[in-house]
Amino acid sequence: MNEPVISAPSHEGSNAAKAPCDDRVPGVLIVETKNRTARLTAEACRILGLTPESDSTVASSSLPGPLLDFVTEARAARTPIGSRRLELTAGIRGNVTVCVQALLMQPGAQDSPIVLSLGDVSWAGSFEARLRRLDRLANAGTLATSMAHEIKNALVASRTFIELLLEKNPDAELAKVVRRELGRIDAMISRMLKFAATAPATFGPVHVHQVLEHSLRLVQPLLADKSIAVQRSFRAAADLTEGDEYELEQAFVNLLLNALEAMGYNGRLTVSTETMEADSEPAALRESAGAGGSQIQIAIQDTGHGVAPENLERLFEPFFTTKPSGTGLGLAVTQRVVNEHGGAIRADSRLGEGTTFTITLPRVTEGR
């Protein structure tokens, strides 16, 4: 039997709500007279979350209610209905958004079979969500830039005053730490002000073990307050990488603070390193680490409450947080820093057992 030739209706003068449809090949569905059965193409089955039979025919009662209502409306009107968006619960796919149009195979007839053209526009919702998130990021950037200017202005007077105090302070170790931290704050603010221009960080030879030790010293008072034991296992024979010392320190401190917040009293924090050949690492950690050569692997492990499986993949998303007072930016910044250094980061966690963050960084040789 020859299939009927169906042409798209003109939308001029139609009162139907205008809505953009998916520009891919649409699914086609034909609802027979009296709504008993429906014939579907493979794409229509996919959109509606149905498993197509050999003859692609299903009972009309298996179709989503809003779609059947649309068919009833088209049959009652006895005229084509232009594009309209419908929210459907589509079988195994769950909630979907469909752009649908209706044609009559026998225009004007009361019991004409109805031909529906279905376009999957569920992607539009996620696209709009991404636009909203980008808008939030832009607003956050504007706020951060404004704050950076204010902080940098205040640092000028603060640094001058503290330098005078340090000249009279006999504690050389304290002077060294304070000067270093003031320099780090100033460098961070300067990079924030240059963020819009995406100015590259200043890279140079960095010893990872030294940066880790300094990061641990910075959080030592917090560790002591919770009686958290620290276990170091620096087994990387060569720990030299190419990078920005301040940025790497910021990334490590973010992970250490995250571990501290996840643990209660008498927890255990393990910081370890080792040298690995690139080919021996998991694919997820090799992707951005470059081809060939050895890598420095850093692991920061806590004995905290762990992360739920449904949240694990979202840990590095900006503004995603499970903490009541969290900003959701610490881990996002950490991932950005690691990626800019040609490395990769991943998180592994078990509820009630703890979380491990693993970072790989390219290793360089002395004198490079």
Secondary structure as a PSIPRED ss2 file (coil, helix, strand):
# PSIPRED VFORMAT (PSIPRED V4.0)

   1 M C   1.000  0.000  0.000
   2 N C   1.000  0.000  0.000
   3 E C   1.000  0.000  0.000
   4 P C   1.000  0.000  0.000
   5 V C   1.000  0.000  0.000
   6 I C   1.000  0.000  0.000
   7 S C   1.000  0.000  0.000
   8 A C   1.000  0.000  0.000
   9 P C   1.000  0.000  0.000
  10 S C   1.000  0.000  0.000
  11 H C   1.000  0.000  0.000
  12 E C   1.000  0.000  0.000
  13 G C   1.000  0.000  0.000
  14 S C   1.000  0.000  0.000
  15 N C   1.000  0.000  0.000
  16 A C   1.000  0.000  0.000
  17 A C   1.000  0.000  0.000
  18 K C   1.000  0.000  0.000
  19 A C   1.000  0.000  0.000
  20 P C   1.000  0.000  0.000
  21 C C   1.000  0.000  0.000
  22 D C   1.000  0.000  0.000
  23 D C   1.000  0.000  0.000
  24 R C   1.000  0.000  0.000
  25 V C   1.000  0.000  0.000
  26 P C   1.000  0.000  0.000
  27 G E   0.000  0.000  1.000
  28 V E   0.000  0.000  1.000
  29 L E   0.000  0.000  1.000
  30 I E   0.000  0.000  1.000
  31 V E   0.000  0.000  1.000
  32 E C   1.000  0.000  0.000
  33 T H   0.000  1.000  0.000
  34 K H   0.000  1.000  0.000
  35 N H   0.000  1.000  0.000
  36 R C   1.000  0.000  0.000
  37 T E   0.000  0.000  1.000
  38 A E   0.000  0.000  1.000
  39 R E   0.000  0.000  1.000
  40 L E   0.000  0.000  1.000
  41 T C   1.000  0.000  0.000
  42 A H   0.000  1.000  0.000
  43 E H   0.000  1.000  0.000
  44 A H   0.000  1.000  0.000
  45 C H   0.000  1.000  0.000
  46 R H   0.000  1.000  0.000
  47 I H   0.000  1.000  0.000
  48 L C   1.000  0.000  0.000
  49 G C   1.000  0.000  0.000
  50 L C   1.000  0.000  0.000
  51 T C   1.000  0.000  0.000
  52 P C   1.000  0.000  0.000
  53 E C   1.000  0.000  0.000
  54 S C   1.000  0.000  0.000
  55 D C   1.000  0.000  0.000
  56 S C   1.000  0.000  0.000
  57 T E   0.000  0.000  1.000
  58 V E   0.000  0.000  1.000
  59 A E   0.000  0.000  1.000
  60 S H   0.000  1.000  0.000
  61 S H   0.000  1.000  0.000
  62 S H   0.000  1.000  0.000
  63 L C   1.000  0.000  0.000
  64 P C   1.000  0.000  0.000
  65 G H   0.000  1.000  0.000
  66 P H   0.000  1.000  0.000
  67 L H   0.000  1.000  0.000
  68 L H   0.000  1.000  0.000
  69 D H   0.000  1.000  0.000
  70 F H   0.000  1.000  0.000
  71 V H   0.000  1.000  0.000
  72 T H   0.000  1.000  0.000
  73 E H   0.000  1.000  0.000
  74 A H   0.000  1.000  0.000
  75 R H   0.000  1.000  0.000
  76 A H   0.000  1.000  0.000
  77 A H   0.000  1.000  0.000
  78 R C   1.000  0.000  0.000
  79 T C   1.000  0.000  0.000
  80 P C   1.000  0.000  0.000
  81 I E   0.000  0.000  1.000
  82 G E   0.000  0.000  1.000
  83 S E   0.000  0.000  1.000
  84 R E   0.000  0.000  1.000
  85 R E   0.000  0.000  1.000
  86 L E   0.000  0.000  1.000
  87 E E   0.000  0.000  1.000
  88 L E   0.000  0.000  1.000
  89 T E   0.000  0.000  1.000
  90 A E   0.000  0.000  1.000
  91 G H   0.000  1.000  0.000
  92 I H   0.000  1.000  0.000
  93 R H   0.000  1.000  0.000
  94 G E   0.000  0.000  1.000
  95 N E   0.000  0.000  1.000
  96 V E   0.000  0.000  1.000
  97 T E   0.000  0.000  1.000
  98 V E   0.000  0.000  1.000
  99 C E   0.000  0.000  1.000
 100 V E   0.000  0.000  1.000
 101 Q E   0.000  0.000  1.000
 102 A E   0.000  0.000  1.000
 103 L E   0.000  0.000  1.000
 104 L E   0.000  0.000  1.000
 105 M C   1.000  0.000  0.000
 106 Q C   1.000  0.000  0.000
 107 P C   1.000  0.000  0.000
 108 G C   1.000  0.000  0.000
 109 A C   1.000  0.000  0.000
 110 Q C   1.000  0.000  0.000
 111 D C   1.000  0.000  0.000
 112 S C   1.000  0.000  0.000
 113 P C   1.000  0.000  0.000
 114 I E   0.000  0.000  1.000
 115 V E   0.000  0.000  1.000
 116 L E   0.000  0.000  1.000
 117 S E   0.000  0.000  1.000
 118 L E   0.000  0.000  1.000
 119 G E   0.000  0.000  1.000
 120 D E   0.000  0.000  1.000
 121 V C   1.000  0.000  0.000
 122 S C   1.000  0.000  0.000
 123 W H   0.000  1.000  0.000
 124 A H   0.000  1.000  0.000
 125 G H   0.000  1.000  0.000
 126 S H   0.000  1.000  0.000
 127 F H   0.000  1.000  0.000
 128 E H   0.000  1.000  0.000
 129 A H   0.000  1.000  0.000
 130 R H   0.000  1.000  0.000
 131 L H   0.000  1.000  0.000
 132 R H   0.000  1.000  0.000
 133 R H   0.000  1.000  0.000
 134 L H   0.000  1.000  0.000
 135 D H   0.000  1.000  0.000
 136 R H   0.000  1.000  0.000
 137 L H   0.000  1.000  0.000
 138 A H   0.000  1.000  0.000
 139 N H   0.000  1.000  0.000
 140 A H   0.000  1.000  0.000
 141 G H   0.000  1.000  0.000
 142 T H   0.000  1.000  0.000
 143 L H   0.000  1.000  0.000
 144 A H   0.000  1.000  0.000
 145 T H   0.000  1.000  0.000
 146 S H   0.000  1.000  0.000
 147 M H   0.000  1.000  0.000
 148 A H   0.000  1.000  0.000
 149 H H   0.000  1.000  0.000
 150 E H   0.000  1.000  0.000
 151 I H   0.000  1.000  0.000
 152 K H   0.000  1.000  0.000
 153 N H   0.000  1.000  0.000
 154 A H   0.000  1.000  0.000
 155 L H   0.000  1.000  0.000
 156 V H   0.000  1.000  0.000
 157 A H   0.000  1.000  0.000
 158 S H   0.000  1.000  0.000
 159 R H   0.000  1.000  0.000
 160 T H   0.000  1.000  0.000
 161 F H   0.000  1.000  0.000
 162 I H   0.000  1.000  0.000
 163 E H   0.000  1.000  0.000
 164 L H   0.000  1.000  0.000
 165 L H   0.000  1.000  0.000
 166 L H   0.000  1.000  0.000
 167 E H   0.000  1.000  0.000
 168 K H   0.000  1.000  0.000
 169 N C   1.000  0.000  0.000
 170 P C   1.000  0.000  0.000
 171 D C   1.000  0.000  0.000
 172 A H   0.000  1.000  0.000
 173 E H   0.000  1.000  0.000
 174 L H   0.000  1.000  0.000
 175 A H   0.000  1.000  0.000
 176 K H   0.000  1.000  0.000
 177 V H   0.000  1.000  0.000
 178 V H   0.000  1.000  0.000
 179 R H   0.000  1.000  0.000
 180 R H   0.000  1.000  0.000
 181 E H   0.000  1.000  0.000
 182 L H   0.000  1.000  0.000
 183 G H   0.000  1.000  0.000
 184 R H   0.000  1.000  0.000
 185 I H   0.000  1.000  0.000
 186 D H   0.000  1.000  0.000
 187 A H   0.000  1.000  0.000
 188 M H   0.000  1.000  0.000
 189 I H   0.000  1.000  0.000
 190 S H   0.000  1.000  0.000
 191 R H   0.000  1.000  0.000
 192 M H   0.000  1.000  0.000
 193 L H   0.000  1.000  0.000
 194 K C   1.000  0.000  0.000
 195 F H   0.000  1.000  0.000
 196 A H   0.000  1.000  0.000
 197 A H   0.000  1.000  0.000
 198 T C   1.000  0.000  0.000
 199 A C   1.000  0.000  0.000
 200 P C   1.000  0.000  0.000
 201 A C   1.000  0.000  0.000
 202 T C   1.000  0.000  0.000
 203 F C   1.000  0.000  0.000
 204 G E   0.000  0.000  1.000
 205 P E   0.000  0.000  1.000
 206 V E   0.000  0.000  1.000
 207 H E   0.000  0.000  1.000
 208 V H   0.000  1.000  0.000
 209 H H   0.000  1.000  0.000
 210 Q H   0.000  1.000  0.000
 211 V H   0.000  1.000  0.000
 212 L H   0.000  1.000  0.000
 213 E H   0.000  1.000  0.000
 214 H H   0.000  1.000  0.000
 215 S H   0.000  1.000  0.000
 216 L H   0.000  1.000  0.000
 217 R H   0.000  1.000  0.000
 218 L H   0.000  1.000  0.000
 219 V H   0.000  1.000  0.000
 220 Q H   0.000  1.000  0.000
 221 P H   0.000  1.000  0.000
 222 L H   0.000  1.000  0.000
 223 L H   0.000  1.000  0.000
 224 A H   0.000  1.000  0.000
 225 D H   0.000  1.000  0.000
 226 K C   1.000  0.000  0.000
 227 S C   1.000  0.000  0.000
 228 I C   1.000  0.000  0.000
 229 A E   0.000  0.000  1.000
 230 V E   0.000  0.000  1.000
 231 Q E   0.000  0.000  1.000
 232 R E   0.000  0.000  1.000
 233 S E   0.000  0.000  1.000
 234 F E   0.000  0.000  1.000
 235 R C   1.000  0.000  0.000
 236 A C   1.000  0.000  0.000
 237 A C   1.000  0.000  0.000
 238 A C   1.000  0.000  0.000
 239 D C   1.000  0.000  0.000
 240 L E   0.000  0.000  1.000
 241 T E   0.000  0.000  1.000
 242 E E   0.000  0.000  1.000
 243 G E   0.000  0.000  1.000
 244 D C   1.000  0.000  0.000
 245 E H   0.000  1.000  0.000
 246 Y H   0.000  1.000  0.000
 247 E H   0.000  1.000  0.000
 248 L H   0.000  1.000  0.000
 249 E H   0.000  1.000  0.000
 250 Q H   0.000  1.000  0.000
 251 A H   0.000  1.000  0.000
 252 F H   0.000  1.000  0.000
 253 V H   0.000  1.000  0.000
 254 N H   0.000  1.000  0.000
 255 L H   0.000  1.000  0.000
 256 L H   0.000  1.000  0.000
 257 L H   0.000  1.000  0.000
 258 N H   0.000  1.000  0.000
 259 A H   0.000  1.000  0.000
 260 L H   0.000  1.000  0.000
 261 E H   0.000  1.000  0.000
 262 A H   0.000  1.000  0.000
 263 M C   1.000  0.000  0.000
 264 G C   1.000  0.000  0.000
 265 Y C   1.000  0.000  0.000
 266 N C   1.000  0.000  0.000
 267 G C   1.000  0.000  0.000
 268 R E   0.000  0.000  1.000
 269 L E   0.000  0.000  1.000
 270 T E   0.000  0.000  1.000
 271 V E   0.000  0.000  1.000
 272 S E   0.000  0.000  1.000
 273 T E   0.000  0.000  1.000
 274 E E   0.000  0.000  1.000
 275 T E   0.000  0.000  1.000
 276 M E   0.000  0.000  1.000
 277 E E   0.000  0.000  1.000
 278 A H   0.000  1.000  0.000
 279 D H   0.000  1.000  0.000
 280 S H   0.000  1.000  0.000
 281 E C   1.000  0.000  0.000
 282 P C   1.000  0.000  0.000
 283 A H   0.000  1.000  0.000
 284 A H   0.000  1.000  0.000
 285 L H   0.000  1.000  0.000
 286 R H   0.000  1.000  0.000
 287 E C   1.000  0.000  0.000
 288 S C   1.000  0.000  0.000
 289 A C   1.000  0.000  0.000
 290 G C   1.000  0.000  0.000
 291 A C   1.000  0.000  0.000
 292 G C   1.000  0.000  0.000
 293 G C   1.000  0.000  0.000
 294 S E   0.000  0.000  1.000
 295 Q E   0.000  0.000  1.000
 296 I E   0.000  0.000  1.000
 297 Q E   0.000  0.000  1.000
 298 I E   0.000  0.000  1.000
 299 A E   0.000  0.000  1.000
 300 I E   0.000  0.000  1.000
 301 Q E   0.000  0.000  1.000
 302 D C   1.000  0.000  0.000
 303 T C   1.000  0.000  0.000
 304 G C   1.000  0.000  0.000
 305 H C   1.000  0.000  0.000
 306 G C   1.000  0.000  0.000
 307 V C   1.000  0.000  0.000
 308 A C   1.000  0.000  0.000
 309 P H   0.000  1.000  0.000
 310 E H   0.000  1.000  0.000
 311 N H   0.000  1.000  0.000
 312 L H   0.000  1.000  0.000
 313 E C   1.000  0.000  0.000
 314 R C   1.000  0.000  0.000
 315 L C   1.000  0.000  0.000
 316 F C   1.000  0.000  0.000
 317 E C   1.000  0.000  0.000
 318 P C   1.000  0.000  0.000
 319 F C   1.000  0.000  0.000
 320 F C   1.000  0.000  0.000
 321 T C   1.000  0.000  0.000
 322 T C   1.000  0.000  0.000
 323 K C   1.000  0.000  0.000
 324 P C   1.000  0.000  0.000
 325 S C   1.000  0.000  0.000
 326 G C   1.000  0.000  0.000
 327 T C   1.000  0.000  0.000
 328 G C   1.000  0.000  0.000
 329 L C   1.000  0.000  0.000
 330 G H   0.000  1.000  0.000
 331 L H   0.000  1.000  0.000
 332 A H   0.000  1.000  0.000
 333 V H   0.000  1.000  0.000
 334 T H   0.000  1.000  0.000
 335 Q H   0.000  1.000  0.000
 336 R H   0.000  1.000  0.000
 337 V H   0.000  1.000  0.000
 338 V H   0.000  1.000  0.000
 339 N H   0.000  1.000  0.000
 340 E H   0.000  1.000  0.000
 341 H C   1.000  0.000  0.000
 342 G C   1.000  0.000  0.000
 343 G C   1.000  0.000  0.000
 344 A E   0.000  0.000  1.000
 345 I E   0.000  0.000  1.000
 346 R E   0.000  0.000  1.000
 347 A E   0.000  0.000  1.000
 348 D E   0.000  0.000  1.000
 349 S E   0.000  0.000  1.000
 350 R E   0.000  0.000  1.000
 351 L C   1.000  0.000  0.000
 352 G C   1.000  0.000  0.000
 353 E C   1.000  0.000  0.000
 354 G E   0.000  0.000  1.000
 355 T E   0.000  0.000  1.000
 356 T E   0.000  0.000  1.000
 357 F E   0.000  0.000  1.000
 358 T E   0.000  0.000  1.000
 359 I E   0.000  0.000  1.000
 360 T E   0.000  0.000  1.000
 361 L E   0.000  0.000  1.000
 362 P E   0.000  0.000  1.000
 363 R C   1.000  0.000  0.000
 364 V C   1.000  0.000  0.000
 365 T C   1.000  0.000  0.000
 366 E C   1.000  0.000  0.000
 367 G C   1.000  0.000  0.000
 368 R C   1.000  0.000  0.000
